[in-house]
């Protein structure tokens, strides 16, 4: 019998309590130079308080939400958020218990130690879970009710990507049909018999909205059999949009075009973050790194060290995008010709700057000018925009926000040369996903993932 993925989900929060206690004991032990173990009732009460505050913080931050199909950077960001809430709650309690309380080295060591150990342990658990998915020793059985475009795409996705942890046992539909080798299990009316006969963990209902009766019957059967049910909307092309539900009297109205950055408070938060981040970069790194790179560029080839190019920004307005020059001057004037692998136009220092993405650093100046953000859809040259706006659906919607130095598309493998129409469509879809689901937490995740990619190296950076 395969081990349920819920085992690893339970393990995610089971390890937090002992990690919290061990971190506290070690933080107390290290500064004092002798082992100190809780002895009094008040010591054990304090440990119980620590555990309670941690799980309260985790509840607020939704730390234990299922993220097995997401990038681990998202979990790190949520873990940081949880630690911030935990630190505030614990500091507040200690302040009210001792008005003269000051944050000590022991307190800081405890928080830092717990964060590091937790992140490492959960990464290990995550790797073990994905390994179990890959070997087929751990998975959840699902069946899909309804054969249509969305359900077929869903099945193909589960078949191609093992880390989702699902195994599709087959389809139910009104007509016998086979989907890429998957079994036909029967009609939707037979769902109850199938749930009694097969070990099924979840049912995905993908019937047309015109079959409300069949959808309702499937949900009732799942409730009776205590099997989780999820509905996959037929209009799946709308699921990339963010939605907002308003109540007018007793009627709920769904607004499918509500963008997070349409809200003034969100735009203000993002702009403030961009300016602070860019200013911090120049104060810590840019002031000394820029002169070094500019000197190396000048020594390597003739021409200016900074290259500027017209690109499109917010609301399709042209902006001047700055980069370190990486090509020889006679051939760098073509604004549309993309850089290919082993491009002869790229200089020696330019090849290093491109592979390390250091050529993009001058765009922090664009951020200070207000033309760009730290995170957002990458700006494209004007000729590429003019060509793509007529051939790629929803292309201009990527300009509903400021362009960014890095973005959701870039950390998901879409960077470098656009080789085909399909490549551009994929980039636009990822950009629209970011626009419709923006949050400051998502920006932090993208920045962290970008840093990890820079350290590991990106094969598409050339």
Secondary structure, 3 states (H helix, E strand, C coil): CCECCHHHHHHHHHHHHHHHHHHHHHHHHHHHCCCCCCCCHHHHHHHHHHHHHHHHHHHHHCCCCCCCCCCHHHHHHHHHHHHHHHHHHHHHHHHHHCCCCCCCHHHHHHHHHHHHHHHHHHHHHHHHHHHHHHHCCECEEEEEECCCHHHHHHHHHHHHCHHHCEEEEEEECCCCCCECCECEEECHHHHHHHHHHCCCCEEEECCCCCCHHHHHHHHHHHHHHCCEEEECCCCHHHCCCCCEEEEECCEEEEECCCCHHHCHHHHHHHHHHHHHHHHHHHHHHHHHHHHHHHHHHHHHCCCCCEEEEEEECHHHCEEEEEEECCECHHHCCCCCCCCCCCCCCECHHHHHHHHCCHHHCCHHHHHHHCCEEEECCCCCEHHHHHHHHHHCCCHHHHHHCCEEEECHHHHCCCCCCCCCHHHHHHHHHHHHHHHHCCCHHHHHHHHHHHHHHHHHCCCCCC
